[in-house]
Structure formats: C-alpha cells, structure tokens
C-alpha cells in the first residue's frame, strides 16, 4: 500500500497545486482510479488512506506543496505549467487550384437553413478566399413536393 499512498500523494499535491487550494477528495480519487483501473477493486482501502494524505497536503503551504510535488514528481509538476499548443485547424490544399476555384452552395428550399448549411457555405467560402474564383448559389429545387415557396426568400437572406 506504500505505492498507493505515493500515487495518492502525487495526485493530491497535483490537485492542490493546480487549483491553488486544498486538494479535493473526489478529484484525487477519480484521478487515481481513472489512471489506474487495476486499483478499482481496492477503492475501499484507498479511501481509508486518502483522508490522511489529504490532511498531510492540506497542512502544507502553497509553496511547500509546489516544492514537494516538484521533488517527488517533477514531470507531473511540469505538466501543470506547460502551455498546451493549440493546433489551428486548416483545410487541406486543393491541388491545381492556384488559378481559382468554382464552389457552389446548393440548398434545397424546403425550409429554413440549418447548421449543416452554414458549415458547407463557410468551408466553400474559405476556399474562395484562399484561391479566388467564383461562388455559385444553386437552389436545388428539383423535387417539387419538398419545395416551400417561402424558403427561396430565406435562402437569399
């Protein structure tokens, strides 16, 4: 159980350092059981140890918590302060499109436009901005049973 106590201590210190507060029992327990599913069968025993570990970490100052975590789990400490680099989503290139593209937006006038229409229109617009070219609005009204006459105006708006 010394290994479990060490895991609990690291999780409690991480939680306390991350939130600059006393460690939260539920978060610490969740972190342990989530990262070590093999310990789930011992949850009762772990809870018994958890109280003492939380008391120990709570008794430390903010600076002492940071120093302790840095000394026993430097990688864990560093991961709390790493800035996560956000990947900027980009559309794939269109080979041979350097001279311009022709994109179309072809909604069916059966009712109001929805999020799926907006997505298609936005993506096509991005390619027009990147490569230049034409953007064609084609109303897909080949099925007269589905056409709502008021939808023509909604699409134009």
BABASE-176292 format. One record per residue: residue in one letter; x, y, z of N, C-alpha, C, O in turn. Coordinates in steps of 0.02 Angstrom, whole numbers, plus 50000, padded with zeros to 5 digits. Layout:
! BABASE-176292
A;X;Y;Z;X;Y;Z;X;Y;Z;X;Y;Z
...
END
This chain:
! BABASE-176292
X;50041;49940;50000;50000;50000;50000;50043;50063;50000;50016;50118;49993
X;50109;50056;50008;50152;50115;50004;50150;50146;49935;50152;50207;49927
X;50146;50103;49884;50143;50128;49815;50078;50167;49805;50078;50220;49773
X;50023;50141;49831;49958;50176;49825;49961;50242;49862;49935;50292;49838
X;49992;50243;49920;49998;50305;49958;50038;50357;49918;50022;50416;49918
X;50091;50334;49885;50131;50379;49844;50091;50408;49786;50095;50467;49770
X;50051;50364;49754;50008;50387;49700;49957;50439;49725;49944;50489;49692
X;49928;50425;49784;49880;50471;49813;49913;50538;49830;49884;50591;49819
X;49972;50535;49856;50008;50596;49874;50022;50639;49812;50011;50700;49814
X;50044;50608;49759;50058;50645;49697;49993;50674;49669;49992;50732;49648
X;49940;50635;49669;49876;50660;49643;49849;50717;49686;49823;50766;49660
X;49855;50711;49752;49831;50763;49797;49872;50827;49789;49844;50882;49787
X;49938;50820;49785;49981;50878;49775;49967;50911;49708;49964;50972;49703
X;49958;50871;49656;49943;50898;49590;49878;50937;49591;49874;50992;49563
X;49827;50908;49623;49763;50942;49627;49768;51007;49665;49741;51058;49644
X;49804;51006;49720;49812;51066;49762;49852;51120;49726;49834;51179;49729
X;49905;51101;49691;49947;51149;49656;49909;51178;49596;49910;51238;49584
X;49877;51134;49560;49840;51157;49501;49787;51208;49519;49779;51259;49484
X;49750;51196;49573;49694;51240;49591;49712;51291;49646;49670;51331;49667
X;49775;51288;49668;49798;51333;49721;49749;51333;49780;49726;51385;49804
X;49734;51272;49801;49685;51262;49854;49700;51196;49889;49748;51161;49871
X;49659;51179;49938;49667;51114;49969;49643;51062;49919;49600;51076;49878
X;49671;51002;49922;49651;50951;49873;49579;50928;49883;49554;50924;49939
X;49546;50914;49827;49477;50890;49829;49477;50814;49828;49504;50782;49783
X;49445;50784;49878;49446;50711;49886;49419;50675;49824;49450;50628;49801
X;49363;50698;49798;49333;50665;49740;49378;50668;49679;49384;50619;49642
X;49409;50725;49668;49453;50733;49611;49515;50689;49617;49537;50659;49568
X;49542;50685;49677;49601;50643;49689;49584;50570;49678;49620;50533;49645
X;49529;50549;49707;49507;50479;49700;49493;50463;49626;49512;50410;49601
X;49460;50509;49592;49445;50499;49521;49508;50494;49479;49512;50454;49433
X;49557;50536;49495;49620;50535;49458;49656;50468;49466;49682;50440;49418
X;49656;50443;49527;49689;50379;49540;49654;50322;49506;49685;50282;49471
X;49589;50317;49515;49552;50261;49486;49547;50266;49411;49542;50215;49376
X;49549;50327;49385;49547;50336;49313;49613;50317;49279;49613;50288;49225
X;49668;50333;49311;49733;50318;49281;49760;50249;49300;49807;50224;49270
X;49729;50219;49351;49749;50152;49373;49688;50108;49384;49670;50094;49441
X;49656;50087;49330;49595;50047;49336;49604;49982;49376;49557;49955;49403
X;49665;49958;49378;49679;49896;49416;49667;49906;49491;49662;49857;49528
X;49664;49969;49514;49654;49983;49585;49580;49990;49604;49564;49999;49663
X;49536;49988;49556;49465;49998;49570;49437;49948;49620;49394;49965;49660
X;49462;49888;49618;49438;49838;49666;49460;49853;49738;49433;49825;49785
X;49509;49897;49745;49534;49915;49811;49511;49985;49832;49542;50017;49875
X;49456;50009;49803;49433;50077;49817;49420;50089;49891;49435;50143;49916
X;49393;50040;49925;49380;50047;49997;49444;50057;50037;49447;50100;50081
X;49494;50018;50021;49559;50025;50056;49591;50093;50040;49622;50124;50083
X;49584;50114;49978;49614;50177;49956;49581;50236;49993;49615;50283;50014
X;49515;50232;50001;49480;50285;50037;49505;50292;50108;49510;50348;50135
X;49522;50236;50138;49547;50237;50207;49614;50275;50212;49627;50309;50262
X;49655;50269;50161;49720;50303;50160;49712;50376;50139;49750;50419;50161
X;49663;50389;50096;49654;50455;50066;49648;50511;50117;49677;50564;50109
X;49609;50500;50170;49599;50552;50220;49664;50578;50250;49674;50638;50255
X;49708;50532;50268;49772;50552;50298;49816;50589;50247;49850;50637;50265
X;49814;50568;50185;49854;50602;50133;49827;50673;50122;49866;50720;50116
X;49761;50680;50119;49731;50746;50109;49748;50792;50167;49763;50851;50158
X;49746;50765;50229;49764;50805;50287;49837;50828;50283;49853;50886;50298
X;49880;50783;50262;49951;50799;50256;49962;50856;50205;49998;50904;50219
X;49931;50850;50147;49940;50900;50095;49907;50966;50115;49935;51020;50102
X;49850;50963;50148;49815;51023;50170;49855;51062;50221;49849;51123;50226
X;49897;51027;50259;49936;51061;50311;49996;51099;50283;50027;51138;50319
X;50012;51087;50220;50069;51120;50188;50048;51188;50160;49990;51198;50142
X;50096;51234;50157;50082;51298;50124;50082;51288;50049;50102;51235;50024
X;50059;51337;50012;50057;51333;49939;50128;51320;49912;50137;51278;49868
X;50176;51356;49938;50246;51347;49916;50272;51278;49932;50307;51247;49892
X;50256;51253;49992;50279;51187;50012;50249;51132;49968;50282;51083;49951
X;50186;51141;49949;50153;51093;49905;50190;51090;49837;50204;51037;49811
X;50204;51149;49811;50239;51152;49746;50308;51119;49751;50327;51080;49707
X;50345;51136;49803;50413;51107;49811;50410;51032;49819;50452;50996;49792
X;50362;51009;49857;50356;50936;49870;50339;50900;49805;50368;50848;49789
X;50291;50927;49767;50272;50896;49704;50331;50897;49655;50344;50848;49621
X;50366;50953;49654;50424;50959;49609;50478;50908;49627;50510;50881;49582
X;50487;50894;49691;50539;50847;49711;50520;50774;49701;50563;50734;49683
X;50456;50756;49711;50438;50685;49705;50410;50666;49636;50411;50608;49617
X;50385;50716;49598;50357;50701;49532;50369;50761;49486;50322;50797;49468
X;50432;50772;49466;50448;50831;49425;50410;50834;49359;50392;50888;49336
X;50399;50777;49328;50362;50776;49265;50289;50799;49275;50262;50837;49236
X;50259;50774;49329;50190;50793;49345;50187;50868;49359;50140;50902;49337
X;50235;50893;49396;50238;50965;49411;50244;51006;49347;50208;51054;49337
X;50289;50986;49303;50300;51022;49240;50238;51021;49197;50222;51071;49164
X;50202;50965;49196;50143;50960;49153;50088;51008;49175;50045;51028;49134
X;50088;51028;49238;50037;51075;49262;50048;51145;49234;50002;51185;49230
X;50110;51160;49214;50127;51228;49193;50143;51234;49119;50157;51288;49094
X;50140;51177;49084;50151;51179;49011;50092;51214;48978;50035;51201;48996
X;50107;51256;48932;50053;51286;48892;50038;51237;48836;50082;51216;48799
X;49976;51219;48832;49955;51173;48780;49952;51212;48714;49918;51263;48709
X;49989;51188;48664;49989;51220;48599;49926;51200;48562;49913;51141;48551
X;49888;51250;48543;49826;51236;48506;49844;51227;48433;49879;51268;48403
X;49818;51174;48406;49827;51163;48335;49774;51203;48298;49715;51199;48313
X;49796;51242;48250;49749;51279;48211;49724;51233;48155;49763;51206;48117
X;49659;51226;48152;49630;51183;48101;49634;51219;48034;49616;51277;48028
X;49656;51183;47984;49659;51212;47917;49629;51162;47868;49630;51102;47879
X;49603;51191;47815;49575;51148;47763;49632;51120;47721;49684;51152;47713
X;49623;51061;47694;49676;51033;47651;49682;51075;47587;49634;51105;47564
X;49742;51075;47559;49753;51110;47496;49715;51075;47440;49704;51014;47442
X;49697;51114;47389;49666;51086;47329;49717;51088;47273;49731;51141;47246
X;49746;51031;47255;49797;51030;47203;49769;51059;47137;49713;51042;47117
X;49808;51102;47105;49788;51130;47041;49739;51188;47047;49712;51210;46996
X;49726;51212;47107;49675;51265;47117;49706;51334;47120;49671;51383;47134
X;49770;51340;47106;49804;51405;47114;49773;51459;47070;49777;51518;47088
X;49744;51441;47014;49713;51491;46969;49642;51510;46988;49612;51551;46954
X;49616;51482;47041;49547;51497;47062;49505;51433;47064;49522;51383;47032
X;49451;51436;47100;49406;51379;47107;49335;51403;47093;49319;51462;47096
X;49292;51356;47079;49221;51369;47073;49187;51326;47125;49190;51264;47123
X;49155;51359;47172;49122;51323;47227;49047;51338;47221;49028;51391;47196
X;49007;51291;47246;48935;51304;47244;48904;51289;47311;48929;51250;47351
X;48848;51322;47322;48807;51310;47381;48739;51293;47353;48709;51335;47319
X;48713;51233;47367;48652;51209;47334;48601;51184;47385;48589;51124;47389
X;48572;51230;47424;48522;51207;47472;48456;51189;47438;48439;51216;47385
X;48419;51145;47469;48351;51128;47447;48305;51177;47481;48309;51183;47543
X;48261;51212;47446;48218;51262;47478;48157;51229;47511;48100;51241;47493
X;48171;51187;47560;48117;51151;47593;48102;51179;47663;48058;51154;47698
X;48138;51230;47683;48128;51259;47749;48188;51303;47766;48230;51317;47724
X;48192;51324;47829;48247;51367;47849;48315;51331;47843;48319;51270;47849
X;48367;51370;47831;48434;51341;47829;48453;51321;47900;48426;51347;47949
X;48500;51275;47906;48521;51250;47971;48597;51249;47976;48631;51272;47930
X;48622;51223;48030;48694;51224;48043;48734;51187;47989;48789;51208;47971
X;48707;51133;47963;48742;51096;47910;48751;51139;47848;48803;51136;47816
X;48700;51180;47831;48707;51226;47775;48763;51277;47790;48804;51292;47746
X;48763;51303;47850;48813;51354;47868;48883;51325;47863;48929;51358;47840
X;48891;51263;47884;48957;51231;47881;48981;51226;47809;49037;51244;47793
X;48937;51201;47765;48956;51194;47694;48972;51261;47663;49021;51268;47627
X;48930;51311;47677;48941;51378;47649;49007;51407;47674;49044;51437;47635
X;49021;51399;47737;49082;51426;47767;49144;51393;47736;49192;51428;47718
X;49144;51327;47731;49202;51292;47703;49214;51312;47631;49272;51324;47611
X;49161;51316;47591;49169;51337;47522;49196;51408;47518;49239;51423;47477
X;49171;51452;47561;49193;51521;47562;49268;51525;47579;49304;51567;47551
X;49291;51483;47624;49363;51482;47641;49406;51465;47580;49459;51495;47571
X;49383;51418;47539;49422;51401;47479;49422;51459;47429;49472;51472;47397
X;49365;51493;47423;49362;51552;47378;49410;51605;47403;49445;51636;47362
X;49413;51617;47468;49459;51667;47495;49532;51647;47483;49574;51690;47470
X;49546;51583;47489;49615;51560;47481;49639;51563;47408;49694;51585;47394
X;49595;51539;47362;49617;51532;47293;49586;51582;47244;49609;51589;47188
X;49535;51618;47266;49498;51661;47220;49452;51618;47178;49455;51557;47181
X;49409;51650;47138;49365;51612;47095;49293;51633;47102;49279;51691;47118
X;49248;51588;47089;49176;51602;47090;49140;51561;47143;49160;51506;47160
X;49087;51591;47168;49044;51557;47216;48974;51558;47186;48946;51611;47175
X;48947;51500;47173;48882;51496;47140;48829;51472;47189;48838;51423;47225
X;48773;51508;47191;48715;51487;47229;48668;51451;47181;48644;51482;47133
X;48656;51388;47193;48611;51349;47151;48557;51320;47195;48571;51279;47239
X;48496;51343;47185;48440;51318;47225;48421;51249;47198;48402;51242;47140
X;48425;51200;47241;48412;51129;47222;48338;51115;47230;48316;51084;47279
X;48298;51137;47180;48225;51131;47186;48197;51081;47135;48144;51093;47105
X;48231;51026;47126;48210;50976;47077;48154;50931;47101;48125;50894;47061
X;48139;50932;47165;48085;50891;47193;48029;50937;47216;48030;50961;47273
X;47979;50949;47173;47927;50999;47189;47888;50982;47253;47859;51027;47284
X;47885;50919;47273;47847;50900;47333;47880;50928;47397;47846;50940;47447
X;47945;50938;47395;47981;50961;47454;47992;51037;47456;48015;51063;47506
X;47974;51072;47403;47988;51144;47399;47937;51183;47441;47877;51172;47437
X;47964;51230;47480;47924;51278;47518;47938;51346;47486;47994;51372;47491
X;47888;51377;47452;47900;51440;47416;47932;51494;47460;47971;51534;47434
X;47916;51496;47524;47945;51547;47568;48020;51535;47580;48056;51581;47597
X;48042;51474;47570;48112;51457;47582;48158;51491;47532;48217;51503;47548
X;48134;51506;47472;48176;51541;47423;48202;51607;47453;48261;51623;47449
X;48155;51645;47483;48175;51708;47514;48221;51698;47574;48268;51737;47584
X;48208;51645;47613;48251;51631;47671;48322;51617;47649;48370;51638;47682
X;48331;51581;47593;48398;51563;47569;48434;51627;47548;48492;51637;47565
X;48400;51670;47511;48432;51732;47488;48453;51776;47547;48506;51806;47547
X;48410;51779;47598;48426;51820;47657;48487;51793;47691;48509;51821;47742
END
